[in-house]
């Protein structure tokens, strides 16, 4: 990339978490789930009109995630490896996909590869 940039060529760095820079369409499902996880329950998953505002699968997933996250919410510090319930989901997925047992205690969830390596 440095050589190309030195030649005057444009380089779009996609390792810094900006896929929209290269034209990827925003993924609304994940944004909707996250919104319902972040909102106070009475304004989100427990709102009387939540089913009118969000698809049913989004509401179901947000409720599941809120149960895993617990009462401290999404803004609170967690275990340095990540929230145990999510690590258990990852371990189960790896086991189902690869056919080998995976342990949640061996899984580290980070907010990007660079932070996971540093």
C-alpha positions in Angstrom: 0.0 0.0 0.0 2.8 2.4 0.8 4.4 1.8 -2.6 1.2 2.5 -4.4 0.6 5.6 -2.4 4.2 6.8 -3.1 3.4 6.3 -6.8 0.4 8.7 -6.4 -2.2 6.0 -6.5 -5.2 6.2 -4.3 -5.3 3.6 -1.5 -8.5 3.0 0.4 -7.6 1.6 3.8 -10.3 -0.9 4.8 -8.6 -2.2 7.9 -9.9 0.7 10.1 -13.5 -0.3 10.1 -15.0 1.9 7.3 -16.5 -0.5 4.7 -19.0 2.2 3.6 -16.0 4.1 2.2 -15.7 1.4 -0.5 -19.4 1.3 -1.2 -20.7 -1.5 1.2 -24.4 -1.0 1.9 -25.1 -0.5 5.6 -26.4 -3.6 7.3 -29.7 -2.5 9.0 -30.4 -5.7 10.9 -27.3 -5.4 13.2 -28.0 -1.7 13.7 -31.5 -2.3 14.6 -30.6 -5.1 17.1 -27.9 -2.8 18.6 -30.4 0.1 18.9 -32.8 -2.1 20.9 -30.0 -3.3 23.1 -28.8 0.3 23.8 -32.2 1.8 24.4 -33.9 1.6 27.8 -36.2 -1.4 27.7 -39.4 0.8 28.0 -38.3 2.7 24.9 -37.2 -0.3 22.9 -37.9 -4.0 23.4 -40.7 -3.4 25.9 -42.3 -0.5 24.1 -45.9 -1.3 23.3 -45.4 -0.6 19.6 -42.0 -2.3 19.2 -43.5 -4.8 16.7 -44.6 -1.9 14.5 -41.2 -0.3 14.6 -38.9 -3.3 14.2 -39.0 -6.7 12.5 -39.9 -9.6 14.8 -36.5 -11.3 14.4 -34.7 -8.1 15.4 -36.8 -7.8 18.6 -36.3 -11.5 19.4 -32.5 -11.2 19.0 -32.3 -8.0 21.0 -34.2 -9.6 23.9 -31.8 -12.6 23.8 -28.8 -10.3 23.8 -30.2 -8.1 26.6 -30.6 -11.2 28.7 -27.0 -12.1 28.1 -25.7 -8.6 28.7 -27.5 -8.3 31.9 -28.8 -5.2 33.8 -25.6 -3.2 33.5 -26.3 -2.6 29.8 -24.1 -2.2 26.8 -22.2 0.8 28.1 -20.6 -1.0 31.1 -17.2 -2.6 31.3 -17.1 -6.4 30.8 -14.7 -9.2 31.3 -11.5 -8.5 29.3 -12.3 -11.5 27.1 -15.8 -10.3 26.4 -19.2 -11.2 27.7 -19.3 -14.9 28.6 -22.7 -15.6 27.0 -21.4 -14.3 23.7 -18.2 -16.3 24.0 -20.3 -19.4 24.6 -22.3 -18.7 21.4 -19.0 -18.4 19.5 -17.7 -21.6 21.0 -20.9 -23.5 20.0 -20.7 -22.1 16.5 -17.1 -23.2 16.1 -18.0 -26.6 17.4 -20.9 -27.0 15.0 -19.0 -25.6 12.0 -15.7 -27.4 12.5 -16.6 -30.5 14.5 -14.1 -29.7 17.3 -14.9 -28.7 20.8 -14.3 -25.0 21.6 -14.1 -23.5 25.1 -15.5 -20.1 25.8 -12.6 -19.5 28.1 -10.2 -19.7 25.1 -12.2 -17.1 23.1 -11.4 -13.4 23.2 -13.8 -10.9 21.7 -12.3 -7.6 20.7 -13.4 -4.5 18.8 -11.0 -5.2 16.0 -7.9 -7.3 15.1 -5.4 -4.6 16.0 -6.7 -4.3 19.6 -6.7 -8.1 19.9 -3.0 -8.4 19.0 -1.6 -5.4 20.9 
